[in-house]
Amino acid sequence: MKSALIGLGMVSKTYGDALRNSDKVSLALVHARSAESRAAFLSDWPDLGARQAASVEEIAASDVDFVILTTPPDARAGIVETLSKAGKPILMEKPVERSLARATALVETCEARGVPLGIVLQHRARPVVAELRGLIERLGALRAVEVNVPWWRPQSYYDAPGRGSYARDGGGVLISQAIHTLDLMLTLTGPVESLNAMAATTGFHQMEAEDFVCAGLRFAGGAVGQVFATTASYPGRGETITLHFAEGSARLEAGQLFLDWQDGRHEVRGESATSGSGADPMAFTSDWHRAVIEDFAASLQDARPPLVTGRAALEVHRLIDALETSAREGRTLQL
């Protein structure tokens, strides 16, 4: 299937690598506001065989099967309006938008026009996640949850115009970094019933939004848990989700699954992988992005929902909105 790419910032390198390694999806058109950015991307990825599109409208009128959208969140509403009017399916980089309200409006725009919308929350595509899902029944009742995202970003990362602001990004570490881990957590634990959060900006960074969050959670299924997320943990370590079940504990760490059964057995599955936890935010494999892209293409061919629909991605937006509200108001929040 033929795709187009709109947005040629930092993450476009990951998409270029993912598409270069795909035998199911090709890249036909690329667009960014700057002609220099378009030319630079095509120079870096000559083997993709793509060409420049001068406008979003040109892509909307083209014969591409779907569009990959990776612009900053504040630049998406108008693009989605144009593409959805033309009936072009959209696969969009997280987050959906800067706030729950804006994200919901964008999802409803696509739903009203019958346009498929997929969201790139690629941690769901890790092979060991499927293995863990297959073991959950054997592991028994979920009792406790630990989520840790101890990442690092230097100040130079936040010196980019608008980064870490509410106007461009919609917030800080929660919506820009921890969103992947929180989304994956929800697919494994079920919904959060109540929470109490604290958020702050540490002395490591000059930025508008938060770079440090901790919270206690109560899940609808009866488990309790904690979330810790930061970009102020030098030099940065991989994120983890640890689930304590009645019959054993499971820890997801990048590409690996560690199992400690209550009867004393210990298992390690999968292969170690980087996740962009340190100073280089792009230091991670493109394999999971490729899996999401190819799944979206297959979903169009098979007339089925993609791995992560726009509607499904609203759940993590709802959780982030609640964490921010609880921290801002200093109270326990019921969801």
N, C-alpha and C positions, 0 to 999 in steps of 0.2 A: 504494500500500500504506500501511497505517496503522502508525505507530510510536509508542513511548512513550520518554520521556527520564527516566532516573534519575540524579540528580547535577546540581546547578545552580550549580556553582562557576564559576571564571574562564572555563573553556573552553566553558561552555554558550552563551556569546554567539556563538561560532563556529558551533556546531550550530544555534542559532536562525537565523542568517543563511543557513547552508547549506540548511536546510529551507524557509525563506521563498523561496529562489530555485529550489527543486525543483518540477517539475511531475509528478514520479513518486512522491514520498513525502510524506505528510502527518504532522503531529504531533497525536496525539489526547490523550495524557495526559502529565503531568509530575509527578515526585515528588522531594522532598528531605526530610530530617528536619525542617527548619524550615518551618512554615506561612508564615512571613514571606518566606522565600526563594522558595517556590512562588508566592506572590502577586506578588512583585517581578518574577519572570521573566515571568509572564503579562501583567503591566502593561507590561513592555518590549516584548513580542512579541504584541500583541493580534491582529494579522492572521493568526497561525498557527491560531487557532481551537481551541487546546487547552484542557483543563481540569485542575484539580488531582486527583491521586490521593492519598488519605490514607496509603496503605501500599504496600509492594512486593507484598503479597498481592493487593491490589486490581488491580494491573497484571497479575499472573500469571493472574488469573481473567478478565481483560478479553478483548475480541476483537481486540486489536492484533496485527499480523502479526509484529512483532519489537520488541525493546527495545534502545535505545542506553544503554549504561552508562558514566558518566563520573566516578564517585566516586573518591576517592583509593584507591590499591591496597589499603590495609589494611581497607577497608570492603567488599570485593567478594565474599569467599568465601560469606558467608551469603546475599547477594543472588543469586549464581549458583546456589546450592543451591535456593533457592525457585523461581527462574525455570526452571531445567532440569527440576525435578520436574514443572512444569506444561507442559513441552514448548515453551517460548517461545524462539525463536532469539534470540541475543544478539550485538550488535555493540558491542565494548568498546574504550574509549580505551586507548592504550598506557600503561604496560607491562601485561603480562598479570597479574603479581603482583609481590611485592617481591623474590622470589628465584627462581632456576631451579627449586628443589624445589617451592615453592608454585605457581609458574606451571604446572609439569607436572601437579600434582595437579588444578588447576582445569580444565586442558584435558582430562584424562582423565575428570573428572566429566561434562563435556558429551559426550565421545565415547561413554562408557558408556551414556548415555541417548539417544543419537542426535540430540542437539540441535546445530544449526549454531552455530558460534562464529567470528565474524570479529573481527579486531583492526584498529584504525584506525592504520595506519602510512602516512599519506597521501602521503609523499614518493614512494612507488611509483606514485602516480596522476598525477604530473607528466607532461604530454604529451611533453616532450623526453626523458624516460626511455625511452619506447617507441621514439623515433627512434634513441637510442643503441643499444638492443638490436638494432635492425635493421641497424646498421653494424658490430657487433662482429666478424662473420666477415670483412668487408673489412679491418678494422683489424689483423687477425693476432693473433699470440701476445701474451698479456699478460705484461709484463716487470716493471713497478713500479707501486706504488699510493701516492697521497698523500691522506690524509683529514684535513681541518682543520675544527674547529668552534670558532672564536674568538669566543665569545659573551660577553655581559655581563649580570649581574644585580646590582642594588644590594642592600645589606644588608636594606633593607625587604622585599624579596622573601622572604628567608629568615627574617624575623621572624614570618611566619605560622606558627601552631602546627604543629609536626611537619614543616615543609618542610625538606628536606635531611637528614632523619633516616632511620635504617634501619627504625624501627618503623612509620612511616607510608608513606614513599616507597620504601624499599628501597635507598637510596643517594643519590648526588648527581648530578653532571653526566652520568655515563654512562647511568644508567637513566631520568633525567628529561628530558635534552636531547639527548645524542648518540645515543640509541637509534634515532632516525629515520635519521640518516646512516649509522650502522653497519649497520642493517637493509638499507638500499638498497645499500650497498657489497657486502654478502654476495650479494645477488641478481645482481650484476654480475661479481664476482670468483670466486665459489665459496667453499668453506670455508677457514678458517684452519687450518693444520697445527700451528704453534707460535707462541708470542709471549713477549715480555718487557716488562713494564709498570712504570711508576712513577706513583704517585698521591699527591696532597698536598692540603691545605687551605691556601690562601694567606692572607695577612694582610688581604685585602679582606673576608673573610667570617667571621662567627662561626656555625658550623654543624657538625653531627656528621660528615657524610660529606665526600667529596672535591669540590673545585671545579676541579681541575687534573689532567689525565692525559696522559701520552705513552707510546707503546709502539711497538716494532718487531714486525713480523709476517712470517711465512712462510706462503704460501698453498699449498694442496694441489696446485694447478696449476703451481707452480714460481716464481711471482712473489714479490717481496719488497715490503714496504710499511711505512708509518708512519701512526700515528694520533695526533692532537693534539686534545684537547677540553677546554674550560674555560668557566666563566662569570665569569672574572676578567680578560677582555680588553676594557678600556674603549676606546671606547663600544660595542663589539660590531660584528662584521662577519659577512656571510653565510657559511654553511658551504660547503665545496667538496669534491668528490670528483674527483681527477685520476687518470686511468688511462693509463699509458704502454704502448702496444702497439708491435709490431714495425713497423707501417706508419704510425703516427701517434699523437698524444696527444689525449685527450678530457677536457674539464673540465666537470663539472656544477656550476653555481652558481645556486642558487635555481631560477628558471624558465628558465634559458638553458643551452645546450650550445655550448661552444667547441671547435672541431676544428682541430688543427694537424697536417696530413699531412706525412710525411717528404719528399714531393716539393715542399714549399713552399706548398701550398694552405692557406688559412685560411678557415674558415666559422664563422658565428654563427647559431644557430637558437634559436627561442623568444623569449619576452619576459621582461624583468627583473621580478622579484617580490620582496617582502619575506618574511622567514621568522621573525620574532620573535627576532632575534639580539641586540637591545639591551635597554634598560631596560623597554620595554613588551613583555612576552612574548606578547601577543595581536596584535601588529602584523603579521598575515599574512592572505592571502586565504582565504576559506572555500571556494573553488572545488574544491580537492583533497579537502576533507572531503565536499563534496556528491558528488563522483565516487565516493568510497568508499561512502557511504550508498546511492547509487543502484545501485552494483554489487552491494552486499549484498542489496538488495531483488530485483534481477534474478536473483541466484544462487538465491534461494528459489523464485522462479517457475520457473526453468529446471532446478532440482534439480541444481545444479553447485556446486563449491566457490567461495567468495568470493575476492576479490583476495588477501587475507591471512587464512589460516585460523589458528586458535589453535595448531595443531601447527607450522605454518610459522614463527610468531612465536617459537617456542622456540629457534630457531637464534640469534637475536640475544641472547636471554637467556643462552644457553650461552656466547657470546663475552664478554658483559659479566661473567659469573661468572668466566670464566678470567682476564680482565684484572684484576679485583679480587683474585683469588687470587694471581696473579703479583706484583702490587704489594705485597700484604700479606706474602708469604713471601720476596720478593726473589729470585726464581729464574725461569728459563725454563720455560714450561709447555707440555707437549704436549697437544693436544686430541684 
